[in-house]
Amino acid sequence: MFENLTEKLDSVFKKLKGKGTLDEESVREALKDIRMALLEADVNFKITKSFIEDVRERAVGREVLESITPGQQVVKIVHDRLIELMGGDSSHLRLANRFPAPIMLVGLQGCGKTTSAVKIARHLMNQKRSVSLVSADVYRPAAIEQLKILGETIGAGFFDSTMINDPVRICVDALSDAKERGYDTLIIDTAGRLHIDTELMNELKKIKDIINPAEILFVADAMTGQDAVSTAETFNDLLDIDGVMLTKMDGDARGGAALSIKAVTGKPIKFVGIGEKIDAFEIFHPDRMASRILGHGDVLTLVEKAQMAFDEKAARELEKKIRKDSFTLEDFRTQLLQIRKMGSLEDLMGMIPGMGKIKAMKNVTPDEKEFVKIIAIIDSMTKKERINYRIINGQRRKRIARGSGTTVQDVNRLLKNYIEMRKMMKKLTRGGAKYLKRSNFPFK
């Protein structure tokens, strides 16, 4: 996400940092390039104008122009202003004092409301809340069945609205059902249209008036840019939404919606969807997003994902095995699966500071299929082979390749990489034992 904007801003800041001193003309030229970068990223014109004026006022002050590192000071000003533009602090759901607390998802058809409903449900269930789902979409074929199937994958409750044709009655009955069954949260997946119309808005207003939801979240497709922003503005005017969830952020290389929607609607982005899978979901942190935009990575989110994916006890056991040089192919497989839980490799690489600036890494997309291939090869091995790779001779390699649907070359490559990894770990335990002992990072 934000790939194009990040590259352009990085180019501007390189020029600024390369100058020993800055004057007003240098700042003016840099801001001209930043303005073009924001407009090309599909950021709202009025917001871009306001952003540039604000940065100019802060950047041409004596404390910046006469500082030891004026270029770095300008970068900090842009960083701080980006955080303000996207809302400042993270915004959370307000569900206290409601039982059950209804969350109403609204938006146009195709924006990803149904998947978002399940993602939010999973997020809340991880926080020990009990969640029930209901579809109030009586128009789209299979909408109810889709929500039911997705809800079952996370173990959420579900109110079957198949036999009810009135969306308002569906919501009323679902709320009563959630209360009777002891759920503390009800997520309502409402109907959408291809465009805003009177019938849709009247239906949503009726649901709001009768249900009085704790939260109304507008779900928007980030890839539609300013269309998403203008639609959010209309929904906010009519329903007074509480926040926004941006979907398909992983496919949005520009970022106009994320940078404009808070300033236009006055309502914060609360969550983002970064892929189709149920776990491809993040709380929106303006400060972390600003760091990503400027190519500084997002270490905090990376660590949080690691802490969720990695079991602390298992990490301690792994450390012992590495120290004893007994890291097996079975352990290797376990680690790969845990990394897989953290999200796509491309997304994880984007969170590592400076990764996008390394020439060797540019235009390199991690091959997710390679992940699947490695797991298949290890799965095709016997338990003895996983524990002791040295017994895997030529005949065994052929059998493993046949069983995994790969080639002998693929098996040889995996074993070679695994052996190299063991050597590297051995060096680490000799030279970095002190680091391993005091480190609490889950990738030990």
C-alpha positions as CSV (number, residue, x, y, z in Angstrom):
1,M,0.0,0.0,0.0
2,F,1.1,3.6,-0.7
3,E,3.9,2.3,-2.9
4,N,3.8,5.1,-5.4
5,L,3.5,7.9,-2.8
6,T,6.3,6.4,-0.7
7,E,8.7,6.4,-3.7
8,K,7.9,9.9,-4.7
9,L,8.2,11.3,-1.1
10,D,11.5,9.4,-0.7
11,S,12.9,11.0,-3.8
12,V,11.9,14.5,-2.5
13,F,13.4,13.9,0.9
14,K,16.7,12.6,-0.5
15,K,17.2,15.9,-2.2
16,L,16.5,17.9,0.9
17,K,18.8,15.7,3.1
18,G,21.5,16.1,0.5
19,K,21.7,19.8,1.1
20,G,23.8,21.2,4.0
21,T,21.5,24.2,4.4
22,L,18.0,25.0,3.3
23,D,16.4,28.3,2.3
24,E,12.8,29.2,1.6
25,E,13.2,28.5,-2.1
26,S,14.5,25.0,-1.5
27,V,11.5,24.3,0.8
28,R,9.1,25.8,-1.8
29,E,10.5,23.5,-4.5
30,A,10.2,20.4,-2.2
31,L,6.6,21.3,-1.3
32,K,5.8,21.7,-5.0
33,D,6.9,18.1,-5.5
34,I,5.1,16.8,-2.4
35,R,1.9,18.6,-3.6
36,M,2.2,16.7,-7.0
37,A,2.8,13.4,-5.2
38,L,-0.3,13.8,-3.0
39,L,-2.5,14.8,-6.0
40,E,-1.2,11.8,-8.0
41,A,-2.0,9.7,-4.9
42,D,-5.6,10.8,-5.4
43,V,-5.7,12.9,-2.2
44,N,-8.5,15.4,-2.1
45,F,-7.5,18.8,-3.8
46,K,-8.6,21.0,-0.9
47,I,-6.9,18.7,1.7
48,T,-3.7,18.7,-0.4
49,K,-3.7,22.5,-0.5
50,S,-4.3,22.8,3.3
51,F,-1.6,20.2,4.0
52,I,1.0,22.0,1.9
53,E,0.2,25.4,3.4
54,D,0.5,24.0,6.9
55,V,3.8,22.3,6.2
56,R,5.2,25.4,4.6
57,E,4.3,27.5,7.7
58,R,6.1,25.0,10.0
59,A,9.1,24.4,7.6
60,V,10.2,28.0,6.9
61,G,10.6,28.9,10.5
62,R,14.1,29.9,11.8
63,E,14.3,26.8,14.1
64,V,14.1,24.5,11.0
65,L,16.1,26.4,8.4
66,E,18.9,27.1,10.9
67,S,19.0,23.7,12.5
68,I,21.9,21.2,12.1
69,T,19.7,18.8,10.1
70,P,17.1,21.0,8.3
71,G,16.2,18.2,5.8
72,Q,15.4,15.8,8.6
73,Q,13.3,18.4,10.3
74,V,11.1,18.8,7.2
75,V,10.6,15.1,7.1
76,K,9.5,15.1,10.7
77,I,7.1,18.0,10.0
78,V,5.5,16.0,7.1
79,H,5.4,12.9,9.2
80,D,3.6,14.8,12.1
81,R,1.2,16.4,9.6
82,L,0.3,13.1,8.0
83,I,-0.6,11.7,11.5
84,E,-2.8,14.7,12.1
85,L,-4.4,14.3,8.7
86,M,-5.3,10.7,9.3
87,G,-6.8,11.4,12.8
88,G,-4.0,11.6,15.3
89,D,-4.7,8.8,17.7
90,S,-6.2,5.4,17.1
91,S,-9.9,5.2,17.5
92,H,-11.6,2.2,19.1
93,L,-15.1,0.8,19.0
94,R,-17.4,2.1,21.8
95,L,-19.4,-0.8,23.0
96,A,-19.6,-0.3,26.8
97,N,-22.9,-0.2,28.6
98,R,-24.8,-2.0,25.9
99,F,-26.0,-5.6,26.0
100,P,-25.9,-6.8,23.4
101,A,-24.0,-3.9,21.6
102,P,-25.2,-3.7,17.9
103,I,-22.6,-2.8,15.3
104,M,-24.1,-1.8,11.9
105,L,-22.0,-2.0,8.8
106,V,-23.0,0.1,5.8
107,G,-21.6,0.8,2.4
108,L,-22.1,0.2,-1.3
109,Q,-22.3,-3.2,-2.9
110,G,-18.9,-4.9,-3.5
111,C,-17.0,-2.9,-0.9
112,G,-16.4,-6.0,1.3
113,K,-19.0,-5.6,4.0
114,T,-19.7,-9.3,4.6
115,T,-16.0,-10.2,4.9
116,S,-15.4,-7.2,7.0
117,A,-18.2,-8.2,9.4
118,V,-16.4,-11.6,10.0
119,K,-13.0,-9.9,10.4
120,I,-14.4,-7.5,13.0
121,A,-16.1,-10.4,14.7
122,R,-12.9,-12.4,14.9
123,H,-11.1,-9.3,16.3
124,L,-13.7,-8.9,19.0
125,M,-13.7,-12.6,19.8
126,N,-9.9,-12.4,20.3
127,Q,-10.7,-9.7,23.0
128,K,-13.0,-12.2,24.7
129,R,-16.3,-10.8,23.5
130,S,-19.1,-13.2,22.3
131,V,-20.3,-12.2,18.9
132,S,-23.3,-13.0,16.8
133,L,-23.7,-12.2,13.1
134,V,-26.8,-11.4,11.0
135,S,-27.3,-10.5,7.4
136,A,-30.0,-7.9,6.7
137,D,-29.4,-8.1,3.0
138,V,-32.5,-9.6,1.5
139,Y,-31.6,-8.6,-2.1
140,R,-28.3,-10.2,-2.9
141,P,-28.5,-13.9,-3.7
142,A,-26.6,-16.1,-1.2
143,A,-25.7,-13.1,1.0
144,I,-27.1,-14.8,4.1
145,E,-25.4,-18.2,3.3
146,Q,-22.0,-16.4,2.6
147,L,-22.1,-14.8,6.1
148,K,-23.1,-18.0,7.7
149,I,-20.3,-20.0,6.2
150,L,-17.6,-17.4,7.0
151,G,-19.0,-17.0,10.5
152,E,-18.7,-20.7,11.1
153,T,-15.0,-20.6,10.3
154,I,-14.3,-18.4,13.3
155,G,-17.0,-20.0,15.6
156,A,-19.2,-16.9,15.8
157,G,-22.9,-17.0,16.5
158,F,-25.4,-16.6,13.6
159,F,-29.0,-15.5,13.3
160,D,-30.6,-17.2,10.3
161,S,-32.8,-14.6,8.5
162,T,-33.6,-16.7,5.5
163,M,-37.4,-16.7,6.1
164,I,-37.7,-13.0,6.8
165,N,-38.1,-10.5,4.0
166,D,-38.1,-7.2,6.0
167,P,-34.5,-5.9,6.9
168,V,-35.8,-3.9,9.9
169,R,-37.6,-6.9,11.4
170,I,-34.5,-9.1,10.8
171,C,-32.4,-6.7,12.9
172,V,-35.0,-6.5,15.7
173,D,-35.3,-10.3,15.8
174,A,-31.6,-10.8,15.6
175,L,-31.1,-8.4,18.6
176,S,-33.6,-10.3,20.7
177,D,-32.0,-13.6,19.7
178,A,-28.5,-12.4,20.6
179,K,-29.8,-11.2,24.0
180,E,-31.5,-14.5,24.8
181,R,-28.5,-16.5,23.8
182,G,-26.1,-14.4,25.9
183,Y,-24.1,-12.7,23.1
184,D,-22.7,-9.3,24.1
185,T,-22.2,-8.1,20.5
186,L,-24.3,-8.3,17.4
187,I,-22.8,-7.3,14.0
188,I,-25.3,-6.4,11.3
189,D,-24.3,-6.8,7.7
190,T,-26.7,-4.5,5.8
191,A,-27.6,-4.4,2.1
192,G,-25.7,-2.3,-0.4
193,R,-26.4,-0.9,-3.9
194,L,-24.2,-0.2,-6.9
195,H,-24.9,3.5,-6.1
196,I,-26.6,5.6,-3.4
197,D,-30.3,5.8,-3.8
198,T,-33.3,6.9,-1.7
199,E,-34.6,3.4,-1.1
200,L,-31.3,2.2,0.3
201,M,-30.8,5.2,2.6
202,N,-34.4,5.1,3.9
203,E,-33.9,1.4,4.8
204,L,-30.7,2.1,6.6
205,K,-32.2,5.1,8.5
206,K,-35.1,2.9,9.7
207,I,-32.7,0.2,11.0
208,K,-30.7,2.9,12.8
209,D,-33.7,4.5,14.4
210,I,-35.1,1.2,15.7
211,I,-31.9,-0.6,16.6
212,N,-30.0,2.5,17.9
213,P,-26.6,0.8,17.1
214,A,-23.6,1.4,19.4
215,E,-21.5,1.9,16.3
216,I,-22.2,2.5,12.6
217,L,-19.2,1.7,10.5
218,F,-19.0,2.8,6.9
219,V,-17.1,0.1,4.8
220,A,-15.2,1.5,1.8
221,D,-13.1,0.1,-0.9
222,A,-9.8,1.9,-0.7
223,M,-9.0,1.3,-4.3
224,T,-11.9,3.6,-5.4
225,G,-10.0,6.6,-4.0
226,Q,-12.0,9.8,-4.0
227,D,-15.2,8.0,-4.9
228,A,-14.9,6.2,-1.5
229,V,-14.4,9.6,0.2
230,S,-17.4,11.2,-1.5
231,T,-19.6,8.2,-0.7
232,A,-18.5,8.2,2.9
233,E,-19.4,11.9,3.1
234,T,-22.9,11.2,1.8
235,F,-23.4,8.2,4.2
236,N,-22.2,10.4,7.1
237,D,-24.5,13.2,6.2
238,L,-27.5,10.9,6.3
239,L,-26.6,8.4,9.0
240,D,-23.9,10.2,11.2
241,I,-21.5,7.2,11.0
242,D,-19.0,6.6,13.9
243,G,-16.1,5.5,11.8
244,V,-14.7,3.8,8.7
245,M,-13.2,0.5,7.7
246,L,-11.1,0.6,4.6
247,T,-10.9,-2.6,2.6
248,K,-8.5,-3.8,-0.1
249,M,-5.7,-1.6,1.3
250,D,-3.2,-4.2,0.1
251,G,-4.1,-3.4,-3.5
252,D,-4.1,0.4,-3.0
253,A,-0.7,1.7,-4.2
254,R,-1.9,5.4,-4.1
255,G,-3.6,5.9,-0.7
256,G,-5.9,8.8,-1.5
257,A,-8.9,7.4,0.5
258,A,-6.8,6.8,3.6
259,L,-5.4,10.3,3.5
260,S,-8.6,12.1,2.7
261,I,-11.5,10.4,4.5
262,K,-10.9,11.7,8.0
263,A,-10.5,15.3,6.9
264,V,-13.6,15.2,4.7
265,T,-16.0,13.4,7.0
266,G,-14.5,14.2,10.4
267,K,-14.9,10.5,11.3
268,P,-11.9,8.3,12.0
269,I,-10.7,5.2,10.1
270,K,-10.9,2.4,12.7
271,F,-9.9,-0.7,10.8
272,V,-8.3,-1.7,7.5
273,G,-8.6,-4.9,5.5
274,I,-5.3,-5.9,3.9
275,G,-6.3,-9.1,2.0
276,E,-9.2,-11.5,1.4
277,K,-8.4,-13.9,4.3
278,I,-10.2,-13.5,7.6
279,D,-7.0,-12.6,9.5
280,A,-6.0,-10.0,6.9
281,F,-7.1,-7.2,9.2
282,E,-5.5,-4.4,11.2
283,I,-6.5,-1.7,13.7
284,F,-5.8,1.6,12.0
285,H,-3.0,3.5,13.7
286,P,-2.3,6.9,12.1
287,D,1.2,7.2,13.4
288,R,2.2,3.7,12.2
289,M,0.6,4.4,8.8
290,A,2.5,7.7,8.4
291,S,5.7,5.7,9.1
292,R,4.8,3.3,6.4
293,I,4.1,6.1,3.9
294,L,7.5,7.6,4.6
295,G,9.2,4.2,4.1
296,H,10.1,3.9,7.8
297,G,8.4,0.6,8.2
298,D,6.0,-0.4,11.0
299,V,7.9,-2.4,13.6
300,L,5.2,-2.1,16.3
301,T,2.6,-3.9,14.1
302,L,5.2,-6.5,13.1
303,V,6.0,-7.3,16.7
304,E,2.2,-7.4,17.6
305,K,1.6,-9.9,14.8
306,A,4.6,-12.0,15.9
307,Q,3.4,-12.0,19.5
308,M,-0.1,-13.2,18.4
309,A,1.3,-15.9,16.0
310,F,4.2,-17.2,18.2
311,D,3.6,-19.2,21.4
312,E,6.1,-18.1,24.1
313,K,6.6,-21.6,25.5
314,A,7.3,-22.9,22.0
315,A,9.7,-20.1,21.4
316,R,11.7,-21.1,24.5
317,E,11.8,-24.7,23.3
318,L,13.0,-23.6,19.9
319,E,15.8,-21.6,21.5
320,K,17.0,-24.7,23.4
321,K,17.0,-26.7,20.2
322,I,19.0,-24.1,18.4
323,R,21.5,-24.0,21.2
324,K,21.9,-27.8,21.1
325,D,22.1,-27.8,17.3
326,S,19.0,-30.0,17.1
327,F,16.8,-27.8,14.9
328,T,15.0,-30.4,12.7
329,L,12.9,-30.1,9.5
330,E,9.8,-30.6,11.7
331,D,10.8,-27.5,13.7
332,F,11.5,-25.7,10.4
333,R,8.0,-26.5,9.2
334,T,6.4,-25.3,12.5
335,Q,8.2,-22.0,12.2
336,L,7.1,-21.5,8.6
337,L,3.5,-22.1,9.6
338,Q,3.7,-19.6,12.5
339,I,5.2,-16.9,10.2
340,R,2.3,-17.7,7.8
341,K,-0.2,-16.8,10.5
342,M,1.3,-13.3,10.6
343,G,0.1,-12.4,7.1
344,S,1.5,-12.2,3.6
345,L,5.2,-12.1,3.1
346,E,5.0,-8.9,1.0
347,D,3.0,-7.2,3.8
348,L,5.5,-8.3,6.4
349,M,8.5,-7.0,4.3
350,G,6.8,-3.7,4.1
351,M,6.8,-3.3,7.9
352,I,10.6,-3.7,8.0
353,P,12.2,-0.3,8.1
354,G,14.2,0.6,4.9
355,M,13.3,-2.7,3.2
356,G,11.7,-0.8,0.3
357,K,14.8,1.3,-0.2
358,I,17.2,-1.7,-0.7
359,K,17.8,-1.9,-4.4
360,A,18.0,-5.7,-4.4
361,M,14.5,-5.9,-2.9
362,K,12.8,-3.5,-5.3
363,N,10.4,-5.2,-7.7
364,V,10.8,-8.4,-5.7
365,T,7.5,-10.0,-4.7
366,P,7.8,-12.9,-2.3
367,D,6.5,-16.0,-3.9
368,E,3.7,-17.3,-1.7
369,K,3.6,-20.5,-3.8
370,E,7.1,-21.3,-2.6
371,F,5.8,-21.4,0.9
372,V,3.2,-24.0,0.0
373,K,5.8,-26.0,-1.9
374,I,8.2,-26.2,1.1
375,I,5.4,-27.3,3.4
376,A,4.3,-30.0,0.9
377,I,7.9,-31.3,0.6
378,I,8.3,-31.6,4.4
379,D,4.9,-33.2,4.7
380,S,5.9,-35.8,2.2
381,M,8.8,-36.9,4.4
382,T,8.6,-39.7,7.1
383,K,9.0,-38.7,10.8
384,K,12.5,-40.2,10.8
385,E,13.5,-38.1,7.8
386,R,12.2,-34.9,9.4
387,I,14.1,-35.6,12.6
388,N,17.4,-36.7,10.8
389,Y,17.9,-35.1,7.3
390,R,21.1,-37.1,6.9
391,I,19.3,-40.3,6.0
392,I,17.6,-38.7,3.0
393,N,19.5,-40.3,0.2
394,G,18.8,-40.3,-3.6
395,Q,16.0,-42.8,-3.5
396,R,14.3,-41.1,-0.6
397,R,14.5,-37.7,-2.5
398,K,12.8,-39.2,-5.5
399,R,10.0,-40.5,-3.3
400,I,9.6,-37.2,-1.5
401,A,9.4,-35.3,-4.8
402,R,6.7,-37.7,-6.1
403,G,4.7,-37.5,-2.9
404,S,4.8,-33.7,-2.8
405,G,4.2,-33.1,-6.6
406,T,7.6,-31.4,-6.9
407,T,10.9,-32.2,-8.5
408,V,14.1,-33.7,-7.0
409,Q,15.7,-30.3,-7.6
410,D,13.1,-28.7,-5.4
411,V,13.8,-31.2,-2.6
412,N,17.6,-30.7,-3.0
413,R,17.1,-26.9,-2.9
414,L,15.1,-27.1,0.3
415,L,17.6,-29.4,2.0
416,K,20.5,-27.1,1.0
417,N,18.7,-24.0,2.4
418,Y,17.9,-25.9,5.6
419,I,21.5,-27.0,6.1
420,E,22.7,-23.4,5.5
421,M,20.1,-22.2,8.0
422,R,21.4,-24.7,10.6
423,K,25.0,-23.4,10.1
424,M,23.9,-19.8,10.5
425,M,22.0,-20.7,13.7
426,K,25.1,-22.5,15.0
427,K,27.2,-19.3,14.5
428,L,24.5,-17.2,16.1
429,T,24.5,-19.4,19.3
430,R,28.3,-19.2,19.5
431,G,28.6,-15.4,18.8
432,G,25.2,-14.1,19.9
433,A,24.3,-16.2,22.9
434,K,24.1,-13.2,25.2
435,Y,21.7,-11.5,22.7
436,L,19.5,-14.6,22.6
437,K,19.5,-14.8,26.4
438,R,18.3,-11.2,27.0
439,S,16.1,-10.8,23.9
440,N,12.3,-11.2,24.3
441,F,11.6,-10.9,20.6
442,P,9.6,-14.0,19.4
443,F,11.9,-14.8,16.5
444,K,14.7,-16.1,18.7
